[in-house]
């Protein structure tokens, strides 16, 4: 009787252990799928931001970017197909809203006015930024790694910083293409410079506070790139009566700043993926 009872207790512990192991495995798979989806959405955001910037210069008469715009749309389509493989994405209402908006913008973007194009692209990207947050929140941090609670800014403030830089790239490249800065352009760029300064301080301070920052050199480079971009916007686009900086030069500098920030962000997201892969 005692032997049989002992055997049952041992069997119970074994079954509980197996169930816990299965639960942990399923949870780990869910987290990994979520992180893969975050990476896809982030990539779509980056391509959408580039599409906005190049469309701005196209609508100001720079037809040479038409081929690159077509390539960006093809790449976005491939990423949409990848995203549609995830039930997590297709169950999100914002994903459906994004698809509907993108289909309409994709077919009309080359015929819009520059202000309407900027407005439509920025609204589209805003939907994607909220979608990024929604998908990332599916990770149940409290049940996995408590230290990840401090990483929320990686899909909130950090992508928003990159978006402010992207907006400044789009407005600035259009301004450089037409060779003059209207009062509306100056106000928009001044507002974006202020946002970049404030958000970069928030993001870089949080990165400094994290126990593991991928590369301190990269952090300093990204910080300096933001400072230099804001200085360039003020000196070359806001203060002068006539804008002399070439649109390609400005686009490259703003894109470099975005790349510096995205490298940092990608490294931190990769570190989270590695943590869950162990």
N, C-alpha and C positions, 0 to 999 in steps of 0.2 A: 504493500500500500504506500509506504513511505518512498520506496524506490520509484513507483509509478508517478507519485506526486512530484518528486524531484525532477523526473523526466519531463513532465508537463511544464514545470516552471522553466526549465532550460529551453524547451521548445518555444515557449512563449517569448522568452528573451530573444531567441534567434529570430522569430517572426517579426518582433518589434524592430530589431536591428535591421532586418531586410527592408521593412517598410520605411524606416528612416532613411536608409541608403537610397531607396527608389525615389523618395520625396526630395532628397537633396539633389539627386541627379536631374530630376525633372525641373527643379527650381533653377539649377545651374544652366540647363538648356534654355529655359525661358529668359534668363538674364543675358545669355550669349546672343540669343535671337534678337532681343531688344537692342543690345549694343550694335549688332550688325545693321539693324534698321536705323539706328541713330546715325551711323556712318553714311548710309545711303541718303538719308534726308539732308544731312549736312552737305553732301556732295551736290545734291540738287540745288540747295540754297546757293552754293558757290557759283554754279553754272548760271543760275537765274540772275545773280548779281552781275556776272560778266555780260550776260545777254542784255541786261538793262544798260550797262555802260556803253557797250558797242552800238546798241540801238540808238542811244542818245547822239553819238557822233555820226551815225548813218543818217539820222533825220536832219542833221545840220549840213548834209551834203557830201559826207565822206562815204562814197559808194564802195570803196575798196574793202570794207569790212563785211560785205554781204556774204562772202564765202565762209568766213569764220562764224558768222551768225547761224548759217545753215548747219555747220558742224556742231555747234553748241546744242541746237535743237535736236539733232540726231543723238547726241550723248545723253541729253535729258530723257529722250524717249527710251533709251536702253535702261536707264536707271529706274524709270517708271515701271518697266517690265519686271525688273528685279524686285522692286518694292511690292508689286502685286502678288508675289509669291508668298508673302507673309500675311497670315490671317490677322496679325496684330495691326497691320497698316490698313487693310481693307475694312476693318471694323471701325476705324476712326472717321467720324463725320468730316473732320477738317481735311482728310485725305481726298474725299470725294469733292469737297469744295475747291480744293487746290486743282484737281484734275479738270473740273468744269471751267475754272477760270483760265487755266493754262491753255486749254484747247481753244478758247476764244481769243486769248492774247496772241497765241502762236500764229493764228491765221490773219490777224489784223495789225500786228506790231509795226510792220513796215509802212503802214499808211496813217498812223496816228500822228498827232502833233507832239512835239517834244515834251511839253508839260503833261499831256495825257498819258504818254508812254511812261514817263517817270512815275506818275500816280498809279497806273495800273500795275507796273512791275513791283513797286514798293508795297502795294496792297497784297499782291501775290506772295511776296517774300515774307510779309508779316504773318500770313496764314501758315507758311512753312515753319516759321520760328515758333509759333504757338504749337504746331503739330510736333515739332522736335521736343518741346517740353512735355507735351501729353504722352508721347511714346516713352520718353525717358522715365517718366514717373511710374511706369508699369514695373520698374525694378523696385522690389520691396526692400528698401535699404535696411529697415529695422530688423529684418529677419536674416540678413546676410552679413553685412560688414558695417558696423556702426560708424567707422571712420569715413564712409562714403557720404555721410550727411553733409560734410563740408564741401562736397564736390558739386552741389547743385548749380553753382555759378557756371559750370562748364557747359551747361545747356540752357542757361538763362542770360546772365550778364555778358559772358564772353562772346557768344554768337551775336548778341546785340551790338557789342563794340565793333565787330567785323562788319555788321550791317551799316552802322553809321559811316564807317570808312567807305563802304561800297556806295552809299548814297552820295558822299562827297566826291567819289570818283566819277559817278554818272553826271552830277551837276557840273563838276569842274571840267570834264572832258568836253561837254557840250559848250561850255563857256570858252574854252581854249579853241575849239573848232571855229566858232563864229568870230573870235578875235576881240571880243568886248564883253564886259560884265555889267549887266543891267542891275538896277537897284534890287530887283527881286532876287537875282543871282547872289548878290552880295549878302542879303539877309539870310538866304538859305544856307550859304556857305559859312557865314558867321555862326549861325545856330548849330550847324553840324560840327564846326570846330569846337564849340563849347561842349557839345555832347561827347565828342571823342576825348577831350581832356578829362571830363568827369568820369566817364565810363572806364577809360584806360587806367586811371588812378585806382578805381574800385577793383578792377580785374587783377592788375599787377600786384596790388597790396594783398589780395587774397592768395595769389600764387606764392608770394613770399612767405605767407603764413603757413602754407601747407608743408608737411614734414618732408615730402619728396617732390622736388621740382625737377623735371627731366633734365634741363640744361639751364644753368644760371646765365650762361653767355647768351643763349637764345632769348631768355627773358629780357636781358638788357638790350639786345638788338631790337626786339619788338617794341620795347618802351621808347628807344631812341627813334625808331622809324615813325612812331605816332607823333612824337614831338616835332620831328623834321617835316612831316607832312602838314601839320597844322601851321607851322611857320611858312612853308611854301605857299599854302593856300592864301594866307594873309598877304604875303609879299607879292605874289604873282597874279592872284585872281581877285582879291578884294580891294587892295589899295590902288593899283594902277587904273588909269582911265582906259588905256588900251592894253589888252592882254597879248603878251608876246611869246609866252611859253607854248611850244608845239603840243598839239593834242596827244601825239604818240608819246612824247616825253612825260607829260603829266599822267597819262593812263598807266605808263610803266611804273612810275614812282608810287602812285596810289596802289597799284596791283602788288608791288613789292611789299608795301606795308601790310596789306591784307594777307599775303603769303607768310610774312613773319609771324603774324598773330595766329594764323591757321596752323602753322607748324607747331607752335606751342600747344595749341588746343588739341591737335591730333596726337601729340606725344602724351598728353595727360589722359586722353580717352584710351589710347593704346595701353597705357599702364593699368587702367581699370580692366581692360580685356584680359591682359596677362594675369592679373590677380585672380580673375574668375576661371582662368584656364588651368591654373595650378591644381 
